[in-house]
Amino acid sequence: MDYFLDKFPPTVDKVVDKLVVDMTFAERTRLANMNEAALTRFHHSYGIFLRNEFRLPGNDPLMNSCMSTATVETITPEQASFVILKELQKRLLAGNALKVIK
């Protein structure tokens, strides 16, 4: 059962925890510094990864967590993956001031 919960976390927070651990410092910095337009473009490809990796749809507890986080009554898998991405960015920004140094 632990393997299942590790592979398919039931909440947005647990997904974000898993993603942060797997990201390099450069990836965290790049994501933290994306504006809304860049984040939307990035979501086109990364959203597919999120949906496949965490079974959206299919992981009903995670879909419910995404709905709760977004405070909506219904949500599509595409919207759920964007909620996860936004929460990941929010966590990165809250944890550290990750700035690109030129």
N, CA, C and O atoms as a MOPAC input file, in Angstrom:
PM7 MOZYME 1SCF
protein

 N      0.82200 1    -1.19500 1     0.00000 1
 C      0.00000 1     0.00000 1     0.00000 1
 C      0.86900 1     1.26500 1     0.00000 1
 O      0.50400 1     2.26100 1    -0.62500 1
 N      2.01400 1     1.23500 1     0.69300 1
 C      2.88800 1     2.39600 1     0.72300 1
 C      3.39300 1     2.74100 1    -0.66600 1
 O      3.50800 1     3.91700 1    -1.01200 1
 N      3.70000 1     1.71500 1    -1.47500 1
 C      4.16600 1     1.96500 1    -2.83900 1
 C      3.10800 1     2.72800 1    -3.62800 1
 O      3.42600 1     3.66800 1    -4.35600 1
 N      1.84700 1     2.31900 1    -3.47900 1
 C      0.77400 1     2.98200 1    -4.20500 1
 C      0.67700 1     4.45000 1    -3.79700 1
 O      0.55200 1     5.32100 1    -4.65900 1
 N      0.73300 1     4.73500 1    -2.50800 1
 C      0.63900 1     6.11900 1    -2.03900 1
 C      1.86100 1     6.93200 1    -2.43500 1
 O      1.74700 1     8.13100 1    -2.69000 1
 N      3.03400 1     6.29600 1    -2.49000 1
 C      4.22800 1     7.00000 1    -2.95700 1
 C      4.12900 1     7.32800 1    -4.43500 1
 O      4.49900 1     8.42100 1    -4.86300 1
 N      3.63500 1     6.39000 1    -5.20700 1
 C      3.54700 1     6.56400 1    -6.65700 1
 C      2.39200 1     7.49500 1    -7.03100 1
 O      2.52900 1     8.30700 1    -7.94600 1
 N      1.26500 1     7.38600 1    -6.33800 1
 C      0.07500 1     8.17500 1    -6.65900 1
 C     -0.41600 1     8.91000 1    -5.41300 1
 O     -1.40000 1     8.50300 1    -4.79400 1
 N      0.27200 1     9.99600 1    -5.04800 1
 C     -0.10900 1    10.74400 1    -3.83900 1
 C     -1.57100 1    11.21700 1    -3.91000 1
 O     -2.06600 1    11.56100 1    -4.98300 1
 N     -2.25000 1    11.22900 1    -2.76000 1
 C     -3.66500 1    11.57500 1    -2.74200 1
 C     -3.97100 1    13.06700 1    -2.59400 1
 O     -5.12800 1    13.47300 1    -2.70200 1
 N     -2.94500 1    13.88400 1    -2.35000 1
 C     -3.20700 1    15.31200 1    -2.15300 1
 C     -2.22800 1    16.16000 1    -2.96500 1
 O     -1.14900 1    15.70800 1    -3.34900 1
 N     -2.63800 1    17.39600 1    -3.21000 1
 C     -1.78000 1    18.34000 1    -3.92300 1
 C     -0.48600 1    18.55400 1    -3.14900 1
 O      0.59000 1    18.57600 1    -3.74800 1
 N     -0.56800 1    18.71000 1    -1.83800 1
 C      0.63100 1    18.92700 1    -1.01900 1
 C      1.63200 1    17.78300 1    -1.14900 1
 O      2.83600 1    18.01700 1    -1.25000 1
 N      1.13700 1    16.55400 1    -1.14800 1
 C      2.03700 1    15.40400 1    -1.26400 1
 C      2.66100 1    15.31700 1    -2.65200 1
 O      3.81500 1    14.91000 1    -2.78200 1
 N      1.91600 1    15.69400 1    -3.69200 1
 C      2.47400 1    15.72600 1    -5.04700 1
 C      3.57500 1    16.78100 1    -5.10700 1
 O      4.65600 1    16.52800 1    -5.63900 1
 N      3.30100 1    17.95800 1    -4.56200 1
 C      4.29200 1    19.03800 1    -4.57100 1
 C      5.53100 1    18.61500 1    -3.78400 1
 O      6.65300 1    18.88500 1    -4.21300 1
 N      5.34400 1    17.95500 1    -2.63900 1
 C      6.48700 1    17.44800 1    -1.87100 1
 C      7.36200 1    16.54800 1    -2.74500 1
 O      8.58500 1    16.68700 1    -2.76700 1
 N      6.73100 1    15.64100 1    -3.45300 1
 C      7.44900 1    14.68400 1    -4.31100 1
 C      8.16300 1    15.40100 1    -5.45400 1
 O      9.30700 1    15.07600 1    -5.77000 1
 N      7.50000 1    16.36500 1    -6.06900 1
 C      8.09600 1    17.07700 1    -7.20200 1
 C      9.29900 1    17.91200 1    -6.77900 1
 O     10.31400 1    17.93300 1    -7.47500 1
 N      9.19500 1    18.59600 1    -5.65100 1
 C     10.28200 1    19.46000 1    -5.18200 1
 C     11.55000 1    18.64000 1    -4.94100 1
 O     12.64900 1    19.07200 1    -5.28800 1
 N     11.39500 1    17.47500 1    -4.35300 1
 C     12.54600 1    16.61900 1    -4.05800 1
 C     13.25100 1    16.18900 1    -5.34600 1
 O     14.47500 1    16.06500 1    -5.38000 1
 N     12.47300 1    15.96500 1    -6.39400 1
 C     13.03200 1    15.45600 1    -7.65300 1
 C     13.59600 1    16.54900 1    -8.56800 1
 O     14.18600 1    16.23500 1    -9.60200 1
 N     13.42500 1    17.81800 1    -8.20800 1
 C     13.87800 1    18.90900 1    -9.06900 1
 C     15.28500 1    19.36500 1    -8.70900 1
 O     15.67800 1    19.35800 1    -7.54300 1
 N     16.03000 1    19.75800 1    -9.72600 1
 C     17.34200 1    20.34800 1    -9.48500 1
 C     17.15700 1    21.79900 1    -9.04500 1
 O     16.07300 1    22.36500 1    -9.18400 1
 N     18.21900 1    22.39100 1    -8.51700 1
 C     18.15800 1    23.79800 1    -8.12700 1
 C     17.83100 1    24.67400 1    -9.33500 1
 O     17.04400 1    25.61400 1    -9.22200 1
 N     18.42600 1    24.37700 1   -10.48300 1
 C     18.16500 1    25.16300 1   -11.70300 1
 C     16.70600 1    25.06000 1   -12.11800 1
 O     16.11200 1    26.06100 1   -12.51900 1
 N     16.12100 1    23.88500 1   -12.03100 1
 C     14.70400 1    23.71200 1   -12.38500 1
 C     13.80400 1    24.47100 1   -11.41600 1
 O     12.84000 1    25.12000 1   -11.82400 1
 N     14.13200 1    24.38000 1   -10.12400 1
 C     13.33100 1    25.11300 1    -9.13000 1
 C     13.41200 1    26.61600 1    -9.37300 1
 O     12.40200 1    27.31400 1    -9.28700 1
 N     14.59300 1    27.10900 1    -9.67200 1
 C     14.79100 1    28.53800 1    -9.92100 1
 C     14.02000 1    28.98000 1   -11.15400 1
 O     13.33500 1    30.00400 1   -11.13600 1
 N     14.13400 1    28.20400 1   -12.22600 1
 C     13.45200 1    28.55500 1   -13.47600 1
 C     11.93600 1    28.60100 1   -13.26800 1
 O     11.28100 1    29.54300 1   -13.71400 1
 N     11.37800 1    27.59700 1   -12.59700 1
 C      9.93600 1    27.55500 1   -12.36600 1
 C      9.48800 1    28.68900 1   -11.44400 1
 O      8.44900 1    29.30600 1   -11.68000 1
 N     10.24700 1    28.95700 1   -10.42200 1
 C      9.87800 1    30.01300 1    -9.48300 1
 C      9.83300 1    31.37700 1   -10.16300 1
 O      9.04300 1    32.23600 1    -9.77100 1
 N     10.65900 1    31.58400 1   -11.16300 1
 C     10.74400 1    32.88200 1   -11.81800 1
 C      9.87600 1    33.02200 1   -13.07000 1
 O      9.95500 1    34.03900 1   -13.75900 1
 N      9.05900 1    32.02900 1   -13.37300 1
 C      8.19000 1    32.11800 1   -14.55100 1
 C      7.02300 1    33.06000 1   -14.29100 1
 O      6.40400 1    33.02800 1   -13.22700 1
 N      6.73200 1    33.90500 1   -15.28900 1
 C      5.52000 1    34.71800 1   -15.19100 1
 C      4.33500 1    33.85800 1   -15.63200 1
 O      4.51700 1    32.71000 1   -16.03600 1
 N      3.13800 1    34.40400 1   -15.55600 1
 C      1.92600 1    33.63200 1   -15.84400 1
 C      1.90800 1    33.08900 1   -17.28100 1
 O      1.50300 1    31.94800 1   -17.50500 1
 N      2.34000 1    33.89400 1   -18.24400 1
 C      2.34900 1    33.44400 1   -19.64700 1
 C      3.33800 1    32.29700 1   -19.84300 1
 O      3.02700 1    31.32000 1   -20.52500 1
 N      4.51100 1    32.40600 1   -19.25900 1
 C      5.51500 1    31.34000 1   -19.37100 1
 C      5.04200 1    30.07900 1   -18.66400 1
 O      5.26400 1    28.96800 1   -19.14600 1
 N      4.39300 1    30.25300 1   -17.52700 1
 C      3.88300 1    29.10700 1   -16.78800 1
 C      2.80900 1    28.38200 1   -17.60100 1
 O      2.76100 1    27.15200 1   -17.61100 1
 N      1.96200 1    29.13100 1   -18.26900 1
 C      0.91800 1    28.53300 1   -19.11000 1
 C      1.54200 1    27.75600 1   -20.26800 1
 O      1.10100 1    26.64900 1   -20.57800 1
 N      2.55800 1    28.32200 1   -20.90600 1
 C      3.25100 1    27.61500 1   -21.99700 1
 C      3.93200 1    26.35100 1   -21.46700 1
 O      3.85500 1    25.29000 1   -22.08700 1
 N      4.59200 1    26.47300 1   -20.32600 1
 C      5.27500 1    25.33700 1   -19.72000 1
 C      4.27700 1    24.23100 1   -19.37800 1
 O      4.59400 1    23.04700 1   -19.49100 1
 N      3.08600 1    24.61600 1   -18.96300 1
 C      2.05700 1    23.65200 1   -18.58500 1
 C      1.64300 1    22.76600 1   -19.75100 1
 O      1.23700 1    21.62300 1   -19.53700 1
 N      1.73600 1    23.26400 1   -20.97000 1
 C      1.33900 1    22.44700 1   -22.12200 1
 C      2.11400 1    21.13700 1   -22.16200 1
 O      1.54100 1    20.09800 1   -22.49100 1
 N      3.39000 1    21.16000 1   -21.84000 1
 C      4.16700 1    19.92100 1   -21.85000 1
 C      4.24300 1    19.28200 1   -20.46000 1
 O      4.04800 1    18.07400 1   -20.32300 1
 N      4.52400 1    20.08100 1   -19.43700 1
 C      4.68600 1    19.53000 1   -18.09300 1
 C      3.36400 1    19.00700 1   -17.55300 1
 O      3.33900 1    18.05800 1   -16.77000 1
 N      2.27300 1    19.62000 1   -17.96900 1
 C      0.95000 1    19.16200 1   -17.55100 1
 C      0.68000 1    17.73700 1   -17.99800 1
 O      0.05300 1    16.96700 1   -17.27000 1
 N      1.14900 1    17.37400 1   -19.19600 1
 C      0.99600 1    16.00100 1   -19.68700 1
 C      1.75700 1    15.04700 1   -18.76300 1
 O      1.24700 1    13.99200 1   -18.38600 1
 N      2.97800 1    15.43300 1   -18.40600 1
 C      3.75700 1    14.61900 1   -17.46600 1
 C      3.00200 1    14.45000 1   -16.15100 1
 O      2.88700 1    13.33300 1   -15.64600 1
 N      2.48900 1    15.54000 1   -15.59300 1
 C      1.77300 1    15.47400 1   -14.31500 1
 C      0.55600 1    14.56100 1   -14.41100 1
 O      0.31900 1    13.74600 1   -13.52100 1
 N     -0.21100 1    14.69500 1   -15.48400 1
 C     -1.41500 1    13.87600 1   -15.64800 1
 C     -1.05200 1    12.39200 1   -15.77400 1
 O     -1.72800 1    11.54000 1   -15.19700 1
 N     -0.00600 1    12.08300 1   -16.51200 1
 C      0.40500 1    10.68200 1   -16.66900 1
 C      1.04300 1    10.13600 1   -15.39500 1
 O      0.74500 1     9.01800 1   -14.97600 1
 N      1.90500 1    10.91300 1   -14.79300 1
 C      2.65400 1    10.46500 1   -13.61300 1
 C      1.74400 1    10.20500 1   -12.41200 1
 O      1.96800 1     9.26000 1   -11.65600 1
 N      0.72300 1    11.03800 1   -12.23700 1
 C     -0.12000 1    10.94800 1   -11.04000 1
 C     -1.54600 1    10.49900 1   -11.33200 1
 O     -2.43400 1    10.65000 1   -10.49300 1
 N     -1.76300 1     9.94400 1   -12.52800 1
 C     -3.05200 1     9.36900 1   -12.94500 1
 C     -4.21200 1    10.33900 1   -12.80400 1
 O     -5.14300 1    10.13000 1   -12.02600 1
 N     -4.12300 1    11.38600 1   -13.57100 1
 C     -5.22500 1    12.34600 1   -13.64300 1
 C     -5.83600 1    12.22700 1   -15.04300 1
 O     -5.17900 1    12.63300 1   -16.00100 1
 N     -7.00400 1    11.71800 1   -15.21400 1
 C     -7.94500 1    11.23900 1   -14.19900 1
 C     -7.59300 1     9.82700 1   -13.73900 1
 O     -6.70400 1     9.18000 1   -14.29300 1
 N     -8.30000 1     9.37100 1   -12.72800 1
 C     -8.07600 1     8.03800 1   -12.19000 1
 C     -7.68400 1     8.06500 1   -10.72200 1
 O     -8.01000 1     7.14300 1    -9.97300 1
 N     -6.99000 1     9.10900 1   -10.30900 1
 C     -6.60100 1     9.27300 1    -8.91000 1
 C     -7.63300 1    10.21700 1    -8.28300 1
 O     -7.40200 1    11.41800 1    -8.15000 1
 N     -8.77100 1     9.63900 1    -7.90300 1
 C     -9.88500 1    10.45100 1    -7.39500 1
 C     -9.52900 1    11.28000 1    -6.16100 1
 O     -9.94900 1    12.43400 1    -6.07900 1
 N     -8.77000 1    10.74200 1    -5.19300 1
 C     -8.41000 1    11.59300 1    -4.04800 1
 C     -7.61300 1    12.82600 1    -4.47900 1
 O     -7.81700 1    13.91300 1    -3.93900 1
 N     -6.71600 1    12.66600 1    -5.43700 1
 C     -5.93600 1    13.81000 1    -5.91400 1
 C     -6.81900 1    14.78600 1    -6.68900 1
 O     -6.67300 1    15.99900 1    -6.54000 1
 N     -7.71200 1    14.28500 1    -7.49700 1
 C     -8.64100 1    15.17000 1    -8.21900 1
 C     -9.47400 1    15.97900 1    -7.21100 1
 O     -9.68400 1    17.17700 1    -7.40000 1
 N     -9.94100 1    15.32700 1    -6.15300 1
 C    -10.71500 1    16.02500 1    -5.12100 1
 C     -9.86500 1    17.06900 1    -4.40700 1
 O    -10.34500 1    18.15800 1    -4.09200 1
 N     -8.60600 1    16.73600 1    -4.15300 1
 C     -7.69700 1    17.68700 1    -3.51100 1
 C     -7.47300 1    18.90100 1    -4.42200 1
 O     -7.43000 1    20.03600 1    -3.94600 1
 N     -7.33300 1    18.66400 1    -5.70900 1
 C     -7.16600 1    19.76800 1    -6.65800 1
 C     -8.40900 1    20.65500 1    -6.67200 1
 O     -8.30000 1    21.88100 1    -6.70900 1
 N     -9.59200 1    20.03600 1    -6.64400 1
 C    -10.83800 1    20.81900 1    -6.60100 1
 C    -10.89800 1    21.66200 1    -5.34200 1
 O    -11.28400 1    22.83000 1    -5.38600 1
 N    -10.51800 1    21.07000 1    -4.22300 1
 C    -10.53400 1    21.79100 1    -2.95700 1
 C     -9.53900 1    22.94500 1    -2.96900 1
 O     -9.85600 1    24.04600 1    -2.51800 1
 N     -8.34700 1    22.69800 1    -3.48100 1
 C     -7.30900 1    23.73200 1    -3.55300 1
 C     -7.75800 1    24.88500 1    -4.43500 1
 O     -7.52300 1    26.05000 1    -4.11300 1
 N     -8.40400 1    24.56100 1    -5.54800 1
 C     -8.85900 1    25.59300 1    -6.48600 1
 C    -10.20400 1    26.18600 1    -6.08300 1
 O    -10.68000 1    27.13300 1    -6.70900 1
 N    -10.81600 1    25.63000 1    -5.04000 1
 C    -12.15200 1    26.02600 1    -4.57800 1
 C    -13.16100 1    26.06100 1    -5.72400 1
 O    -13.82500 1    27.06700 1    -5.96900 1
 N    -13.25000 1    24.92000 1    -6.41800 1
 C    -14.23600 1    24.74600 1    -7.48100 1
 C    -14.99400 1    23.44900 1    -7.22900 1
 O    -14.55100 1    22.60100 1    -6.45600 1
 N    -16.13800 1    23.30500 1    -7.88700 1
 C    -16.95500 1    22.10500 1    -7.69500 1
 C    -16.67300 1    21.01900 1    -8.71200 1
 O    -16.94700 1    19.84800 1    -8.45100 1
 N    -16.13400 1    21.37700 1    -9.86100 1
 C    -15.72700 1    20.40100 1   -10.87000 1
 C    -14.38100 1    20.82700 1   -11.43700 1
 O    -14.02000 1    22.00400 1   -11.41300 1
 N    -13.64600 1    19.84100 1   -11.95000 1
 C    -12.31900 1    20.14200 1   -12.48200 1
 C    -11.96800 1    19.09200 1   -13.53000 1
 O    -12.31600 1    17.91900 1   -13.38900 1
 N    -11.28700 1    19.51700 1   -14.56400 1
 C    -10.80300 1    18.59200 1   -15.58300 1
 C     -9.38100 1    18.16700 1   -15.20700 1
 O     -8.73300 1    18.82600 1   -14.39300 1
 N     -8.89700 1    17.08100 1   -15.78900 1
 C     -7.51500 1    16.69700 1   -15.52500 1
 C     -6.51900 1    17.79700 1   -15.91100 1
 O     -5.51800 1    17.99500 1   -15.22200 1
 N     -6.78800 1    18.50600 1   -17.00300 1
 C     -5.90400 1    19.59600 1   -17.42600 1
 C     -5.87200 1    20.70900 1   -16.38400 1
 O     -4.80900 1    21.23900 1   -16.06200 1
 N     -7.03600 1    21.05600 1   -15.86500 1
 C     -7.09700 1    22.08500 1   -14.83000 1
 C     -6.41700 1    21.60700 1   -13.55000 1
 O     -5.73900 1    22.37900 1   -12.87200 1
 N     -6.60300 1    20.33700 1   -13.22800 1
 C     -5.98700 1    19.78100 1   -12.01700 1
 C     -4.46100 1    19.83900 1   -12.11600 1
 O     -3.78800 1    20.17400 1   -11.14100 1
 N     -3.92100 1    19.51500 1   -13.28200 1
 C     -2.46100 1    19.56900 1   -13.42100 1
 C     -1.95800 1    21.00300 1   -13.31900 1
 O     -0.85100 1    21.23300 1   -12.83300 1
 N     -2.75200 1    21.96800 1   -13.77000 1
 C     -2.34400 1    23.37300 1   -13.63600 1
 C     -2.40100 1    23.81100 1   -12.17000 1
 O     -1.55100 1    24.58100 1   -11.72100 1
 N     -3.38600 1    23.33100 1   -11.42900 1
 C     -3.46700 1    23.62000 1    -9.99500 1
 C     -2.20400 1    23.10800 1    -9.30000 1
 O     -1.62500 1    23.80200 1    -8.46400 1
 N     -1.78500 1    21.90500 1    -9.64500 1
 C     -0.56500 1    21.33700 1    -9.06100 1
 C      0.64300 1    22.19900 1    -9.41500 1
 O      1.47500 1    22.49500 1    -8.55600 1
 N      0.73600 1    22.59700 1   -10.67000 1
 C      1.86500 1    23.42100 1   -11.12000 1
 C      1.88900 1    24.76500 1   -10.39500 1
 O      2.95200 1    25.22400 1    -9.97700 1
 N      0.73600 1    25.39100 1   -10.24600 1
 C      0.66700 1    26.67500 1    -9.52800 1
 C      1.05500 1    26.50400 1    -8.06100 1
 O      1.74700 1    27.35400 1    -7.50000 1
 N      0.61900 1    25.42200 1    -7.44400 1
 C      0.97400 1    25.17900 1    -6.04800 1
 C      2.46500 1    24.89400 1    -5.90400 1
 O      3.08700 1    25.29200 1    -4.91900 1
 N      3.03000 1    24.21000 1    -6.88200 1
 C      4.46900 1    23.96800 1    -6.87800 1
 C      5.22200 1    25.29100 1    -6.96100 1
 O      6.17500 1    25.51200 1    -6.21400 1
 N      4.80600 1    26.15900 1    -7.85300 1
 C      5.44900 1    27.46100 1    -7.98000 1
 C      5.27900 1    28.27800 1    -6.69100 1
 O      6.21600 1    28.93300 1    -6.23400 1
 N      4.10000 1    28.22900 1    -6.12600 1
 C      3.84500 1    28.96100 1    -4.87500 1
 C      4.75400 1    28.45700 1    -3.75400 1
 O      5.29600 1    29.25300 1    -2.98800 1
 N      4.91800 1    27.15700 1    -3.65900 1
 C      5.79800 1    26.57800 1    -2.63400 1
 C      7.24000 1    27.02900 1    -2.84200 1
 O      7.93200 1    27.39000 1    -1.89100 1
 N      7.67900 1    27.00300 1    -4.08400 1
 C      9.05800 1    27.43000 1    -4.37500 1
 C      9.27200 1    28.89400 1    -4.01500 1
 O     10.30900 1    29.25000 1    -3.45600 1
 N      8.31100 1    29.73400 1    -4.32700 1
 C      8.43000 1    31.15900 1    -4.01600 1
 C      8.36300 1    31.42800 1    -2.51300 1
 O      9.02000 1    32.34200 1    -2.01500 1
 N      7.57500 1    30.63900 1    -1.79800 1
 C      7.43600 1    30.84600 1    -0.35100 1
 C      8.65400 1    30.34900 1     0.41400 1
 O      9.00900 1    30.89500 1     1.45900 1
 N      9.28800 1    29.31400 1    -0.11400 1
 C     10.40800 1    28.70000 1     0.59500 1
 C     11.68900 1    29.47900 1     0.50300 1
 O     12.42700 1    29.58700 1     1.48200 1
 N     11.95800 1    30.01500 1    -0.64400 1
 C     13.20800 1    30.72500 1    -0.87600 1
 C     12.97200 1    31.80300 1    -1.91800 1
 O     12.04100 1    31.72400 1    -2.71900 1
 N     13.81900 1    32.79400 1    -1.89200 1
 C     13.80700 1    33.79500 1    -2.96300 1
 C     14.75000 1    33.30100 1    -4.03300 1
 O     15.94100 1    33.61100 1    -4.01100 1
 N     14.22500 1    32.53300 1    -4.97000 1
 C     15.03800 1    31.96500 1    -6.03800 1
 C     15.08200 1    32.94900 1    -7.19300 1
 O     14.09100 1    33.12700 1    -7.90200 1
 N     16.18900 1    33.56800 1    -7.37900 1
 C     16.35900 1    34.57600 1    -8.44600 1
 C     17.41500 1    34.12100 1    -9.41300 1
 O     18.42500 1    33.53200 1    -9.02500 1
 N     17.17400 1    34.39900 1   -10.68200 1
 C     18.15800 1    34.10700 1   -11.70700 1
 C     19.21100 1    35.19700 1   -11.67900 1
 O     18.88700 1    36.38200 1   -11.76000 1
 N     20.46400 1    34.80300 1   -11.56600 1
 C     21.56400 1    35.77300 1   -11.56100 1
 C     22.18900 1    35.77100 1   -12.93400 1
 O     22.58800 1    34.72500 1   -13.44700 1
 N     22.27400 1    36.95900 1   -13.53200 1
 C     22.80500 1    37.06200 1   -14.89300 1
 C     24.23500 1    37.50400 1   -14.86800 1
 O     24.85500 1    37.64700 1   -15.92200 1

